[in-house]
Amino acid sequence: MIKKIIISTKTYNLIKYSNIITFKSQIELDKKNMKKIIKKLFGYKIEKINSLIGNKGYKKFFIKIDKHYSVSEIISNLGFKIV
């Protein structure tokens, strides 16, 4: 299960320049299931998924969306403003 989208200075730059969106999730979630969830929620093609396990019992996913789509659109549809 996805806990939240991470928005910070670093992830803002990933969104703006690299078309990467960052999620925090439960540690049990793997890349295959995360890909299915993102495709179901947003309907965008995913190029690549990287993940890391945080020291506080969570997993962080860095999801690169296909260059034909804009992560800024996803973020703005969720109610965040990207300048």
mmCIF file of the N, C-alpha and C atoms, coordinates in Angstrom:
data_MODEL
# 
_entry.id   MODEL 
# 
loop_
_atom_site.group_PDB 
_atom_site.id 
_atom_site.type_symbol 
_atom_site.label_atom_id 
_atom_site.label_alt_id 
_atom_site.label_comp_id 
_atom_site.label_asym_id 
_atom_site.label_entity_id 
_atom_site.label_seq_id 
_atom_site.pdbx_PDB_ins_code 
_atom_site.Cartn_x 
_atom_site.Cartn_y 
_atom_site.Cartn_z 
_atom_site.occupancy 
_atom_site.B_iso_or_equiv 
_atom_site.pdbx_formal_charge 
_atom_site.auth_seq_id 
_atom_site.auth_comp_id 
_atom_site.auth_asym_id 
_atom_site.auth_atom_id 
_atom_site.pdbx_PDB_model_num 
ATOM 1   N N  . MET A 1 1  ? 0.830  -1.177 0.000   1.00 0.00 ? 1  MET A N  1 
ATOM 2   C CA . MET A 1 1  ? 0.000  0.000  0.000   1.00 0.00 ? 1  MET A CA 1 
ATOM 3   C C  . MET A 1 1  ? 0.880  1.248  0.000   1.00 0.00 ? 1  MET A C  1 
ATOM 4   N N  . ILE A 1 2  ? 0.500  2.214  -0.784  1.00 0.00 ? 2  ILE A N  1 
ATOM 5   C CA . ILE A 1 2  ? 1.218  3.486  -0.856  1.00 0.00 ? 2  ILE A CA 1 
ATOM 6   C C  . ILE A 1 2  ? 0.798  4.345  0.326   1.00 0.00 ? 2  ILE A C  1 
ATOM 7   N N  . LYS A 1 3  ? 1.777  4.887  1.042   1.00 0.00 ? 3  LYS A N  1 
ATOM 8   C CA . LYS A 1 3  ? 1.470  5.762  2.178   1.00 0.00 ? 3  LYS A CA 1 
ATOM 9   C C  . LYS A 1 3  ? 1.302  7.205  1.734   1.00 0.00 ? 3  LYS A C  1 
ATOM 10  N N  . LYS A 1 4  ? 2.251  7.703  0.926   1.00 0.00 ? 4  LYS A N  1 
ATOM 11  C CA . LYS A 1 4  ? 2.154  9.092  0.475   1.00 0.00 ? 4  LYS A CA 1 
ATOM 12  C C  . LYS A 1 4  ? 3.132  9.372  -0.653  1.00 0.00 ? 4  LYS A C  1 
ATOM 13  N N  . ILE A 1 5  ? 2.910  10.497 -1.328  1.00 0.00 ? 5  ILE A N  1 
ATOM 14  C CA . ILE A 1 5  ? 3.855  11.022 -2.310  1.00 0.00 ? 5  ILE A CA 1 
ATOM 15  C C  . ILE A 1 5  ? 4.814  11.924 -1.550  1.00 0.00 ? 5  ILE A C  1 
ATOM 16  N N  . ILE A 1 6  ? 6.091  11.794 -1.848  1.00 0.00 ? 6  ILE A N  1 
ATOM 17  C CA . ILE A 1 6  ? 7.089  12.615 -1.170  1.00 0.00 ? 6  ILE A CA 1 
ATOM 18  C C  . ILE A 1 6  ? 7.359  13.856 -2.013  1.00 0.00 ? 6  ILE A C  1 
ATOM 19  N N  . ILE A 1 7  ? 7.117  15.028 -1.423  1.00 0.00 ? 7  ILE A N  1 
ATOM 20  C CA . ILE A 1 7  ? 7.397  16.306 -2.078  1.00 0.00 ? 7  ILE A CA 1 
ATOM 21  C C  . ILE A 1 7  ? 8.396  17.060 -1.204  1.00 0.00 ? 7  ILE A C  1 
ATOM 22  N N  . SER A 1 8  ? 9.591  17.261 -1.748  1.00 0.00 ? 8  SER A N  1 
ATOM 23  C CA . SER A 1 8  ? 10.639 18.023 -1.069  1.00 0.00 ? 8  SER A CA 1 
ATOM 24  C C  . SER A 1 8  ? 11.438 18.750 -2.144  1.00 0.00 ? 8  SER A C  1 
ATOM 25  N N  . THR A 1 9  ? 12.466 19.456 -1.746  1.00 0.00 ? 9  THR A N  1 
ATOM 26  C CA . THR A 1 9  ? 13.294 20.159 -2.730  1.00 0.00 ? 9  THR A CA 1 
ATOM 27  C C  . THR A 1 9  ? 13.936 19.174 -3.699  1.00 0.00 ? 9  THR A C  1 
ATOM 28  N N  . LYS A 1 10 ? 14.461 18.084 -3.175  1.00 0.00 ? 10 LYS A N  1 
ATOM 29  C CA . LYS A 1 10 ? 15.110 17.082 -4.023  1.00 0.00 ? 10 LYS A CA 1 
ATOM 30  C C  . LYS A 1 10 ? 14.108 16.416 -4.969  1.00 0.00 ? 10 LYS A C  1 
ATOM 31  N N  . THR A 1 11 ? 12.961 16.003 -4.441  1.00 0.00 ? 11 THR A N  1 
ATOM 32  C CA . THR A 1 11 ? 11.979 15.335 -5.296  1.00 0.00 ? 11 THR A CA 1 
ATOM 33  C C  . THR A 1 11 ? 11.337 16.311 -6.278  1.00 0.00 ? 11 THR A C  1 
ATOM 34  N N  . TYR A 1 12 ? 11.256 17.582 -5.891  1.00 0.00 ? 12 TYR A N  1 
ATOM 35  C CA . TYR A 1 12 ? 10.757 18.609 -6.813  1.00 0.00 ? 12 TYR A CA 1 
ATOM 36  C C  . TYR A 1 12 ? 11.651 18.671 -8.048  1.00 0.00 ? 12 TYR A C  1 
ATOM 37  N N  . ASN A 1 13 ? 12.971 18.648 -7.845  1.00 0.00 ? 13 ASN A N  1 
ATOM 38  C CA . ASN A 1 13 ? 13.903 18.670 -8.973  1.00 0.00 ? 13 ASN A CA 1 
ATOM 39  C C  . ASN A 1 13 ? 13.802 17.395 -9.804  1.00 0.00 ? 13 ASN A C  1 
ATOM 40  N N  . LEU A 1 14 ? 13.568 16.252 -9.161  1.00 0.00 ? 14 LEU A N  1 
ATOM 41  C CA . LEU A 1 14 ? 13.368 15.006 -9.900  1.00 0.00 ? 14 LEU A CA 1 
ATOM 42  C C  . LEU A 1 14 ? 12.114 15.080 -10.765 1.00 0.00 ? 14 LEU A C  1 
ATOM 43  N N  . ILE A 1 15 ? 11.056 15.674 -10.224 1.00 0.00 ? 15 ILE A N  1 
ATOM 44  C CA . ILE A 1 15 ? 9.810  15.833 -10.979 1.00 0.00 ? 15 ILE A CA 1 
ATOM 45  C C  . ILE A 1 15 ? 10.032 16.739 -12.180 1.00 0.00 ? 15 ILE A C  1 
ATOM 46  N N  . LYS A 1 16 ? 10.634 17.875 -11.935 1.00 0.00 ? 16 LYS A N  1 
ATOM 47  C CA . LYS A 1 16 ? 10.761 18.906 -12.959 1.00 0.00 ? 16 LYS A CA 1 
ATOM 48  C C  . LYS A 1 16 ? 11.738 18.534 -14.078 1.00 0.00 ? 16 LYS A C  1 
ATOM 49  N N  . TYR A 1 17 ? 12.877 17.937 -13.714 1.00 0.00 ? 17 TYR A N  1 
ATOM 50  C CA . TYR A 1 17 ? 13.936 17.721 -14.701 1.00 0.00 ? 17 TYR A CA 1 
ATOM 51  C C  . TYR A 1 17 ? 14.095 16.274 -15.167 1.00 0.00 ? 17 TYR A C  1 
ATOM 52  N N  . SER A 1 18 ? 13.647 15.312 -14.387 1.00 0.00 ? 18 SER A N  1 
ATOM 53  C CA . SER A 1 18 ? 13.881 13.911 -14.743 1.00 0.00 ? 18 SER A CA 1 
ATOM 54  C C  . SER A 1 18 ? 12.612 13.096 -14.950 1.00 0.00 ? 18 SER A C  1 
ATOM 55  N N  . ASN A 1 19 ? 11.443 13.698 -14.730 1.00 0.00 ? 19 ASN A N  1 
ATOM 56  C CA . ASN A 1 19 ? 10.161 13.010 -14.892 1.00 0.00 ? 19 ASN A CA 1 
ATOM 57  C C  . ASN A 1 19 ? 10.041 11.805 -13.947 1.00 0.00 ? 19 ASN A C  1 
ATOM 58  N N  . ILE A 1 20 ? 10.516 12.007 -12.705 1.00 0.00 ? 20 ILE A N  1 
ATOM 59  C CA . ILE A 1 20 ? 10.484 10.958 -11.687 1.00 0.00 ? 20 ILE A CA 1 
ATOM 60  C C  . ILE A 1 20 ? 9.590  11.399 -10.535 1.00 0.00 ? 20 ILE A C  1 
ATOM 61  N N  . ILE A 1 21 ? 8.704  10.502 -10.114 1.00 0.00 ? 21 ILE A N  1 
ATOM 62  C CA . ILE A 1 21 ? 7.833  10.762 -8.969  1.00 0.00 ? 21 ILE A CA 1 
ATOM 63  C C  . ILE A 1 21 ? 8.248  9.816  -7.836  1.00 0.00 ? 21 ILE A C  1 
ATOM 64  N N  . THR A 1 22 ? 8.187  10.293 -6.601  1.00 0.00 ? 22 THR A N  1 
ATOM 65  C CA . THR A 1 22 ? 8.668  9.533  -5.451  1.00 0.00 ? 22 THR A CA 1 
ATOM 66  C C  . THR A 1 22 ? 7.515  9.215  -4.501  1.00 0.00 ? 22 THR A C  1 
ATOM 67  N N  . PHE A 1 23 ? 7.415  7.939  -4.122  1.00 0.00 ? 23 PHE A N  1 
ATOM 68  C CA . PHE A 1 23 ? 6.376  7.477  -3.206  1.00 0.00 ? 23 PHE A CA 1 
ATOM 69  C C  . PHE A 1 23 ? 7.000  6.815  -1.986  1.00 0.00 ? 23 PHE A C  1 
ATOM 70  N N  . LYS A 1 24 ? 6.325  6.934  -0.856  1.00 0.00 ? 24 LYS A N  1 
ATOM 71  C CA . LYS A 1 24 ? 6.679  6.214  0.358   1.00 0.00 ? 24 LYS A CA 1 
ATOM 72  C C  . LYS A 1 24 ? 5.625  5.132  0.532   1.00 0.00 ? 24 LYS A C  1 
ATOM 73  N N  . SER A 1 25 ? 6.047  3.904  0.838   1.00 0.00 ? 25 SER A N  1 
ATOM 74  C CA . SER A 1 25 ? 5.084  2.807  0.942   1.00 0.00 ? 25 SER A CA 1 
ATOM 75  C C  . SER A 1 25 ? 5.479  1.836  2.049   1.00 0.00 ? 25 SER A C  1 
ATOM 76  N N  . GLN A 1 26 ? 4.628  0.840  2.232   1.00 0.00 ? 26 GLN A N  1 
ATOM 77  C CA . GLN A 1 26 ? 4.936  -0.231 3.180   1.00 0.00 ? 26 GLN A CA 1 
ATOM 78  C C  . GLN A 1 26 ? 6.120  -1.026 2.656   1.00 0.00 ? 26 GLN A C  1 
ATOM 79  N N  . ILE A 1 27 ? 6.883  -1.587 3.562   1.00 0.00 ? 27 ILE A N  1 
ATOM 80  C CA . ILE A 1 27 ? 8.107  -2.291 3.197   1.00 0.00 ? 27 ILE A CA 1 
ATOM 81  C C  . ILE A 1 27 ? 7.824  -3.580 2.405   1.00 0.00 ? 27 ILE A C  1 
ATOM 82  N N  . GLU A 1 28 ? 6.630  -4.146 2.541   1.00 0.00 ? 28 GLU A N  1 
ATOM 83  C CA . GLU A 1 28 ? 6.283  -5.403 1.869   1.00 0.00 ? 28 GLU A CA 1 
ATOM 84  C C  . GLU A 1 28 ? 6.037  -5.241 0.370   1.00 0.00 ? 28 GLU A C  1 
ATOM 85  N N  . LEU A 1 29 ? 5.758  -4.041 -0.080  1.00 0.00 ? 29 LEU A N  1 
ATOM 86  C CA . LEU A 1 29 ? 5.426  -3.794 -1.487  1.00 0.00 ? 29 LEU A CA 1 
ATOM 87  C C  . LEU A 1 29 ? 6.664  -3.974 -2.361  1.00 0.00 ? 29 LEU A C  1 
ATOM 88  N N  . ASP A 1 30 ? 6.531  -4.730 -3.457  1.00 0.00 ? 30 ASP A N  1 
ATOM 89  C CA . ASP A 1 30 ? 7.662  -4.912 -4.366  1.00 0.00 ? 30 ASP A CA 1 
ATOM 90  C C  . ASP A 1 30 ? 7.444  -4.122 -5.656  1.00 0.00 ? 30 ASP A C  1 
ATOM 91  N N  . LYS A 1 31 ? 8.459  -4.139 -6.540  1.00 0.00 ? 31 LYS A N  1 
ATOM 92  C CA . LYS A 1 31 ? 8.426  -3.314 -7.752  1.00 0.00 ? 31 LYS A CA 1 
ATOM 93  C C  . LYS A 1 31 ? 7.292  -3.715 -8.698  1.00 0.00 ? 31 LYS A C  1 
ATOM 94  N N  . LYS A 1 32 ? 7.055  -5.015 -8.849  1.00 0.00 ? 32 LYS A N  1 
ATOM 95  C CA . LYS A 1 32 ? 5.994  -5.472 -9.759  1.00 0.00 ? 32 LYS A CA 1 
ATOM 96  C C  . LYS A 1 32 ? 4.621  -4.972 -9.313  1.00 0.00 ? 32 LYS A C  1 
ATOM 97  N N  . ASN A 1 33 ? 4.345  -5.109 -8.028  1.00 0.00 ? 33 ASN A N  1 
ATOM 98  C CA . ASN A 1 33 ? 3.050  -4.654 -7.513  1.00 0.00 ? 33 ASN A CA 1 
ATOM 99  C C  . ASN A 1 33 ? 2.933  -3.139 -7.563  1.00 0.00 ? 33 ASN A C  1 
ATOM 100 N N  . MET A 1 34 ? 4.033  -2.442 -7.295  1.00 0.00 ? 34 MET A N  1 
ATOM 101 C CA . MET A 1 34 ? 4.016  -0.980 -7.367  1.00 0.00 ? 34 MET A CA 1 
ATOM 102 C C  . MET A 1 34 ? 3.711  -0.530 -8.794  1.00 0.00 ? 34 MET A C  1 
ATOM 103 N N  . LYS A 1 35 ? 4.301  -1.204 -9.768  1.00 0.00 ? 35 LYS A N  1 
ATOM 104 C CA . LYS A 1 35 ? 4.051  -0.867 -11.175 1.00 0.00 ? 35 LYS A CA 1 
ATOM 105 C C  . LYS A 1 35 ? 2.570  -1.058 -11.516 1.00 0.00 ? 35 LYS A C  1 
ATOM 106 N N  . LYS A 1 36 ? 1.973  -2.149 -11.050 1.00 0.00 ? 36 LYS A N  1 
ATOM 107 C CA . LYS A 1 36 ? 0.549  -2.400 -11.291 1.00 0.00 ? 36 LYS A CA 1 
ATOM 108 C C  . LYS A 1 36 ? -0.320 -1.313 -10.659 1.00 0.00 ? 36 LYS A C  1 
ATOM 109 N N  . ILE A 1 37 ? 0.020  -0.921 -9.431  1.00 0.00 ? 37 ILE A N  1 
ATOM 110 C CA . ILE A 1 37 ? -0.753 0.107  -8.724  1.00 0.00 ? 37 ILE A CA 1 
ATOM 111 C C  . ILE A 1 37 ? -0.690 1.436  -9.461  1.00 0.00 ? 37 ILE A C  1 
ATOM 112 N N  . ILE A 1 38 ? 0.505  1.844  -9.880  1.00 0.00 ? 38 ILE A N  1 
ATOM 113 C CA . ILE A 1 38 ? 0.681  3.131  -10.567 1.00 0.00 ? 38 ILE A CA 1 
ATOM 114 C C  . ILE A 1 38 ? -0.047 3.128  -11.905 1.00 0.00 ? 38 ILE A C  1 
ATOM 115 N N  . LYS A 1 39 ? 0.057  2.015  -12.656 1.00 0.00 ? 39 LYS A N  1 
ATOM 116 C CA . LYS A 1 39 ? -0.660 1.933  -13.933 1.00 0.00 ? 39 LYS A CA 1 
ATOM 117 C C  . LYS A 1 39 ? -2.168 2.011  -13.718 1.00 0.00 ? 39 LYS A C  1 
ATOM 118 N N  . LYS A 1 40 ? -2.658 1.364  -12.662 1.00 0.00 ? 40 LYS A N  1 
ATOM 119 C CA . LYS A 1 40 ? -4.092 1.375  -12.381 1.00 0.00 ? 40 LYS A CA 1 
ATOM 120 C C  . LYS A 1 40 ? -4.561 2.762  -11.939 1.00 0.00 ? 40 LYS A C  1 
ATOM 121 N N  . LEU A 1 41 ? -3.782 3.429  -11.090 1.00 0.00 ? 41 LEU A N  1 
ATOM 122 C CA . LEU A 1 41 ? -4.165 4.747  -10.586 1.00 0.00 ? 41 LEU A CA 1 
ATOM 123 C C  . LEU A 1 41 ? -4.094 5.834  -11.649 1.00 0.00 ? 41 LEU A C  1 
ATOM 124 N N  . PHE A 1 42 ? -2.990 5.860  -12.400 1.00 0.00 ? 42 PHE A N  1 
ATOM 125 C CA . PHE A 1 42 ? -2.739 6.979  -13.304 1.00 0.00 ? 42 PHE A CA 1 
ATOM 126 C C  . PHE A 1 42 ? -2.818 6.623  -14.785 1.00 0.00 ? 42 PHE A C  1 
ATOM 127 N N  . GLY A 1 43 ? -2.586 5.375  -15.156 1.00 0.00 ? 43 GLY A N  1 
ATOM 128 C CA . GLY A 1 43 ? -2.668 4.957  -16.545 1.00 0.00 ? 43 GLY A CA 1 
ATOM 129 C C  . GLY A 1 43 ? -1.479 5.353  -17.398 1.00 0.00 ? 43 GLY A C  1 
ATOM 130 N N  . TYR A 1 44 ? -0.358 5.680  -16.768 1.00 0.00 ? 44 TYR A N  1 
ATOM 131 C CA . TYR A 1 44 ? 0.828  6.090  -17.514 1.00 0.00 ? 44 TYR A CA 1 
ATOM 132 C C  . TYR A 1 44 ? 1.802  4.932  -17.665 1.00 0.00 ? 44 TYR A C  1 
ATOM 133 N N  . LYS A 1 45 ? 2.585  4.966  -18.755 1.00 0.00 ? 45 LYS A N  1 
ATOM 134 C CA . LYS A 1 45 ? 3.609  3.964  -18.984 1.00 0.00 ? 45 LYS A CA 1 
ATOM 135 C C  . LYS A 1 45 ? 4.820  4.288  -18.113 1.00 0.00 ? 45 LYS A C  1 
ATOM 136 N N  . ILE A 1 46 ? 5.372  3.273  -17.483 1.00 0.00 ? 46 ILE A N  1 
ATOM 137 C CA . ILE A 1 46 ? 6.508  3.444  -16.583 1.00 0.00 ? 46 ILE A CA 1 
ATOM 138 C C  . ILE A 1 46 ? 7.772  2.948  -17.270 1.00 0.00 ? 46 ILE A C  1 
ATOM 139 N N  . GLU A 1 47 ? 8.815  3.789  -17.268 1.00 0.00 ? 47 GLU A N  1 
ATOM 140 C CA . GLU A 1 47 ? 10.096 3.399  -17.854 1.00 0.00 ? 47 GLU A CA 1 
ATOM 141 C C  . GLU A 1 47 ? 10.929 2.568  -16.893 1.00 0.00 ? 47 GLU A C  1 
ATOM 142 N N  . LYS A 1 48 ? 11.005 3.017  -15.630 1.00 0.00 ? 48 LYS A N  1 
ATOM 143 C CA . LYS A 1 48 ? 11.923 2.394  -14.692 1.00 0.00 ? 48 LYS A CA 1 
ATOM 144 C C  . LYS A 1 48 ? 11.450 2.625  -13.258 1.00 0.00 ? 48 LYS A C  1 
ATOM 145 N N  . ILE A 1 49 ? 11.703 1.647  -12.394 1.00 0.00 ? 49 ILE A N  1 
ATOM 146 C CA . ILE A 1 49 ? 11.397 1.793  -10.970 1.00 0.00 ? 49 ILE A CA 1 
ATOM 147 C C  . ILE A 1 49 ? 12.640 1.444  -10.158 1.00 0.00 ? 49 ILE A C  1 
ATOM 148 N N  . ASN A 1 50 ? 13.029 2.347  -9.277  1.00 0.00 ? 50 ASN A N  1 
ATOM 149 C CA . ASN A 1 50 ? 14.088 2.088  -8.302  1.00 0.00 ? 50 ASN A CA 1 
ATOM 150 C C  . ASN A 1 50 ? 13.465 2.164  -6.921  1.00 0.00 ? 50 ASN A C  1 
ATOM 151 N N  . SER A 1 51 ? 14.012 1.392  -6.001  1.00 0.00 ? 51 SER A N  1 
ATOM 152 C CA . SER A 1 51 ? 13.482 1.435  -4.640  1.00 0.00 ? 51 SER A CA 1 
ATOM 153 C C  . SER A 1 51 ? 14.616 1.358  -3.630  1.00 0.00 ? 51 SER A C  1 
ATOM 154 N N  . LEU A 1 52 ? 14.330 1.851  -2.435  1.00 0.00 ? 52 LEU A N  1 
ATOM 155 C CA . LEU A 1 52 ? 15.270 1.708  -1.324  1.00 0.00 ? 52 LEU A CA 1 
ATOM 156 C C  . LEU A 1 52 ? 14.474 1.514  -0.050  1.00 0.00 ? 52 LEU A C  1 
ATOM 157 N N  . ILE A 1 53 ? 15.100 0.855  0.908   1.00 0.00 ? 53 ILE A N  1 
ATOM 158 C CA . ILE A 1 53 ? 14.447 0.606  2.184   1.00 0.00 ? 53 ILE A CA 1 
ATOM 159 C C  . ILE A 1 53 ? 14.993 1.597  3.198   1.00 0.00 ? 53 ILE A C  1 
ATOM 160 N N  . GLY A 1 54 ? 14.092 2.377  3.776   1.00 0.00 ? 54 GLY A N  1 
ATOM 161 C CA . GLY A 1 54 ? 14.474 3.353  4.787   1.00 0.00 ? 54 GLY A CA 1 
ATOM 162 C C  . GLY A 1 54 ? 14.744 2.680  6.123   1.00 0.00 ? 54 GLY A C  1 
ATOM 163 N N  . ASN A 1 55 ? 15.454 3.367  6.995   1.00 0.00 ? 55 ASN A N  1 
ATOM 164 C CA . ASN A 1 55 ? 15.800 2.768  8.284   1.00 0.00 ? 55 ASN A CA 1 
ATOM 165 C C  . ASN A 1 55 ? 14.665 2.851  9.306   1.00 0.00 ? 55 ASN A C  1 
ATOM 166 N N  . LYS A 1 56 ? 13.556 3.434  8.936   1.00 0.00 ? 56 LYS A N  1 
ATOM 167 C CA . LYS A 1 56 ? 12.416 3.558  9.854   1.00 0.00 ? 56 LYS A CA 1 
ATOM 168 C C  . LYS A 1 56 ? 11.245 2.665  9.439   1.00 0.00 ? 56 LYS A C  1 
ATOM 169 N N  . GLY A 1 57 ? 11.526 1.616  8.667   1.00 0.00 ? 57 GLY A N  1 
ATOM 170 C CA . GLY A 1 57 ? 10.499 0.644  8.345   1.00 0.00 ? 57 GLY A CA 1 
ATOM 171 C C  . GLY A 1 57 ? 9.591  1.006  7.193   1.00 0.00 ? 57 GLY A C  1 
ATOM 172 N N  . TYR A 1 58 ? 10.089 1.704  6.207   1.00 0.00 ? 58 TYR A N  1 
ATOM 173 C CA . TYR A 1 58 ? 9.308  2.026  5.019   1.00 0.00 ? 58 TYR A CA 1 
ATOM 174 C C  . TYR A 1 58 ? 10.164 1.804  3.783   1.00 0.00 ? 58 TYR A C  1 
ATOM 175 N N  . LYS A 1 59 ? 9.519  1.798  2.631   1.00 0.00 ? 59 LYS A N  1 
ATOM 176 C CA . LYS A 1 59 ? 10.213 1.664  1.359   1.00 0.00 ? 59 LYS A CA 1 
ATOM 177 C C  . LYS A 1 59 ? 9.917  2.899  0.530   1.00 0.00 ? 59 LYS A C  1 
ATOM 178 N N  . LYS A 1 60 ? 10.920 3.386  -0.169  1.00 0.00 ? 60 LYS A N  1 
ATOM 179 C CA . LYS A 1 60 ? 10.767 4.561  -1.015  1.00 0.00 ? 60 LYS A CA 1 
ATOM 180 C C  . LYS A 1 60 ? 10.948 4.121  -2.468  1.00 0.00 ? 60 LYS A C  1 
ATOM 181 N N  . PHE A 1 61 ? 9.995  4.508  -3.322  1.00 0.00 ? 61 PHE A N  1 
ATOM 182 C CA . PHE A 1 61 ? 10.046 4.167  -4.739  1.00 0.00 ? 61 PHE A CA 1 
ATOM 183 C C  . PHE A 1 61 ? 10.284 5.425  -5.566  1.00 0.00 ? 61 PHE A C  1 
ATOM 184 N N  . PHE A 1 62 ? 11.227 5.331  -6.493  1.00 0.00 ? 62 PHE A N  1 
ATOM 185 C CA . PHE A 1 62 ? 11.483 6.391  -7.465  1.00 0.00 ? 62 PHE A CA 1 
ATOM 186 C C  . PHE A 1 62 ? 10.998 5.852  -8.806  1.00 0.00 ? 62 PHE A C  1 
ATOM 187 N N  . ILE A 1 63 ? 9.922  6.433  -9.335  1.00 0.00 ? 63 ILE A N  1 
ATOM 188 C CA . ILE A 1 63 ? 9.279  5.910  -10.538 1.00 0.00 ? 63 ILE A CA 1 
ATOM 189 C C  . ILE A 1 63 ? 9.460  6.885  -11.683 1.00 0.00 ? 63 ILE A C  1 
ATOM 190 N N  . LYS A 1 64 ? 10.175 6.429  -12.718 1.00 0.00 ? 64 LYS A N  1 
ATOM 191 C CA . LYS A 1 64 ? 10.395 7.252  -13.905 1.00 0.00 ? 64 LYS A CA 1 
ATOM 192 C C  . LYS A 1 64 ? 9.267  6.979  -14.886 1.00 0.00 ? 64 LYS A C  1 
ATOM 193 N N  . ILE A 1 65 ? 8.518  8.024  -15.187 1.00 0.00 ? 65 ILE A N  1 
ATOM 194 C CA . ILE A 1 65 ? 7.392  7.932  -16.117 1.00 0.00 ? 65 ILE A CA 1 
ATOM 195 C C  . ILE A 1 65 ? 7.910  8.147  -17.536 1.00 0.00 ? 65 ILE A C  1 
ATOM 196 N N  . ASP A 1 66 ? 7.285  7.487  -18.505 1.00 0.00 ? 66 ASP A N  1 
ATOM 197 C CA . ASP A 1 66 ? 7.658  7.624  -19.909 1.00 0.00 ? 66 ASP A CA 1 
ATOM 198 C C  . ASP A 1 66 ? 7.718  9.092  -20.313 1.00 0.00 ? 66 ASP A C  1 
ATOM 199 N N  . LYS A 1 67 ? 8.679  9.421  -21.178 1.00 0.00 ? 67 LYS A N  1 
ATOM 200 C CA . LYS A 1 67 ? 8.907  10.823 -21.561 1.00 0.00 ? 67 LYS A CA 1 
ATOM 201 C C  . LYS A 1 67 ? 7.733  11.455 -22.301 1.00 0.00 ? 67 LYS A C  1 
ATOM 202 N N  . HIS A 1 68 ? 6.801  10.656 -22.793 1.00 0.00 ? 68 HIS A N  1 
ATOM 203 C CA . HIS A 1 68 ? 5.633  11.199 -23.485 1.00 0.00 ? 68 HIS A CA 1 
ATOM 204 C C  . HIS A 1 68 ? 4.589  11.754 -22.517 1.00 0.00 ? 68 HIS A C  1 
ATOM 205 N N  . TYR A 1 69 ? 4.767  11.478 -21.233 1.00 0.00 ? 69 TYR A N  1 
ATOM 206 C CA . TYR A 1 69 ? 3.855  11.951 -20.191 1.00 0.00 ? 69 TYR A CA 1 
ATOM 207 C C  . TYR A 1 69 ? 4.587  12.921 -19.274 1.00 0.00 ? 69 TYR A C  1 
ATOM 208 N N  . SER A 1 70 ? 3.833  13.692 -18.529 1.00 0.00 ? 70 SER A N  1 
ATOM 209 C CA . SER A 1 70 ? 4.417  14.675 -17.625 1.00 0.00 ? 70 SER A CA 1 
ATOM 210 C C  . SER A 1 70 ? 4.056  14.356 -16.175 1.00 0.00 ? 70 SER A C  1 
ATOM 211 N N  . VAL A 1 71 ? 5.083  14.195 -15.345 1.00 0.00 ? 71 VAL A N  1 
ATOM 212 C CA . VAL A 1 71 ? 4.855  13.962 -13.922 1.00 0.00 ? 71 VAL A CA 1 
ATOM 213 C C  . VAL A 1 71 ? 4.223  15.194 -13.295 1.00 0.00 ? 71 VAL A C  1 
ATOM 214 N N  . SER A 1 72 ? 4.534  16.368 -13.820 1.00 0.00 ? 72 SER A N  1 
ATOM 215 C CA . SER A 1 72 ? 3.931  17.603 -13.310 1.00 0.00 ? 72 SER A CA 1 
ATOM 216 C C  . SER A 1 72 ? 2.410  17.551 -13.418 1.00 0.00 ? 72 SER A C  1 
ATOM 217 N N  . GLU A 1 73 ? 1.890  16.931 -14.488 1.00 0.00 ? 73 GLU A N  1 
ATOM 218 C CA . GLU A 1 73 ? 0.442  16.761 -14.649 1.00 0.00 ? 73 GLU A CA 1 
ATOM 219 C C  . GLU A 1 73 ? -0.127 15.871 -13.546 1.00 0.00 ? 73 GLU A C  1 
ATOM 220 N N  . ILE A 1 74 ? 0.563  14.778 -13.258 1.00 0.00 ? 74 ILE A N  1 
ATOM 221 C CA . ILE A 1 74 ? 0.113  13.863 -12.209 1.00 0.00 ? 74 ILE A CA 1 
ATOM 222 C C  . ILE A 1 74 ? 0.038  14.598 -10.883 1.00 0.00 ? 74 ILE A C  1 
ATOM 223 N N  . ILE A 1 75 ? 1.098  15.317 -10.568 1.00 0.00 ? 75 ILE A N  1 
ATOM 224 C CA . ILE A 1 75 ? 1.178  16.041 -9.299  1.00 0.00 ? 75 ILE A CA 1 
ATOM 225 C C  . ILE A 1 75 ? 0.085  17.105 -9.211  1.00 0.00 ? 75 ILE A C  1 
ATOM 226 N N  . SER A 1 76 ? -0.129 17.846 -10.296 1.00 0.00 ? 76 SER A N  1 
ATOM 227 C CA . SER A 1 76 ? -1.161 18.889 -10.265 1.00 0.00 ? 76 SER A CA 1 
ATOM 228 C C  . SER A 1 76 ? -2.562 18.283 -10.174 1.00 0.00 ? 76 SER A C  1 
ATOM 229 N N  . ASN A 1 77 ? -2.787 17.113 -10.786 1.00 0.00 ? 77 ASN A N  1 
ATOM 230 C CA . ASN A 1 77 ? -4.079 16.434 -10.668 1.00 0.00 ? 77 ASN A CA 1 
ATOM 231 C C  . ASN A 1 77 ? -4.353 15.977 -9.239  1.00 0.00 ? 77 ASN A C  1 
ATOM 232 N N  . LEU A 1 78 ? -3.286 15.740 -8.480  1.00 0.00 ? 78 LEU A N  1 
ATOM 233 C CA . LEU A 1 78 ? -3.438 15.327 -7.083  1.00 0.00 ? 78 LEU A CA 1 
ATOM 234 C C  . LEU A 1 78 ? -3.577 16.506 -6.133  1.00 0.00 ? 78 LEU A C  1 
ATOM 235 N N  . GLY A 1 79 ? -3.459 17.729 -6.672  1.00 0.00 ? 79 GLY A N  1 
ATOM 236 C CA . GLY A 1 79 ? -3.682 18.912 -5.850  1.00 0.00 ? 79 GLY A CA 1 
ATOM 237 C C  . GLY A 1 79 ? -2.438 19.668 -5.438  1.00 0.00 ? 79 GLY A C  1 
ATOM 238 N N  . PHE A 1 80 ? -1.266 19.227 -5.915  1.00 0.00 ? 80 PHE A N  1 
ATOM 239 C CA . PHE A 1 80 ? -0.036 19.942 -5.612  1.00 0.00 ? 80 PHE A CA 1 
ATOM 240 C C  . PHE A 1 80 ? 0.258  20.923 -6.731  1.00 0.00 ? 80 PHE A C  1 
ATOM 241 N N  . LYS A 1 81 ? 0.941  22.001 -6.414  1.00 0.00 ? 81 LYS A N  1 
ATOM 242 C CA . LYS A 1 81 ? 1.282  23.003 -7.415  1.00 0.00 ? 81 LYS A CA 1 
ATOM 243 C C  . LYS A 1 81 ? 2.787  22.966 -7.681  1.00 0.00 ? 81 LYS A C  1 
ATOM 244 N N  . ILE A 1 82 ? 3.151  22.701 -8.938  1.00 0.00 ? 82 ILE A N  1 
ATOM 245 C CA . ILE A 1 82 ? 4.551  22.685 -9.354  1.00 0.00 ? 82 ILE A CA 1 
ATOM 246 C C  . ILE A 1 82 ? 4.797  23.919 -10.199 1.00 0.00 ? 82 ILE A C  1 
ATOM 247 N N  . VAL A 1 83 ? 5.716  24.750 -9.754  1.00 0.00 ? 83 VAL A N  1 
ATOM 248 C CA . VAL A 1 83 ? 6.005  26.016 -10.450 1.00 0.00 ? 83 VAL A CA 1 
ATOM 249 C C  . VAL A 1 83 ? 7.163  25.818 -11.386 1.00 0.00 ? 83 VAL A C  1 
# 
